[in-house]
Amino acid sequence: MKTKNLLLIAIAVLSLFGCKYDDDAIWDAVKNQEERLINLETWQKQASEEIALLKAITERLYSFCRSRYGGRNPKGIYYYF
């Protein structure tokens, strides 16, 4: 009985403290995903600013054409945006 209890205690101790799991690879992957997300957010902000700039240019061109030619230039080309 005594040896059986010692054996059970030894198995319990080994099972609790015998295995070490190295999760550094998982944390490196998480950090890599965070860096990728930051890069995507930066790119998205820049793309949004460029789209807004193109929209402003297009609106000004449309406004110019409508005010100067009433939507139509002297050669008969219509401007629709």
Secondary structure, DSSP 8 states (H G I E B T S, - for coil): -HHHHHHHHHHHHHHHHS-----HHHHHHHHHHHHHHHHHHHHHHHHHHHHHHHHHHHHHHHHHHHHHHTTB-TTS-B---
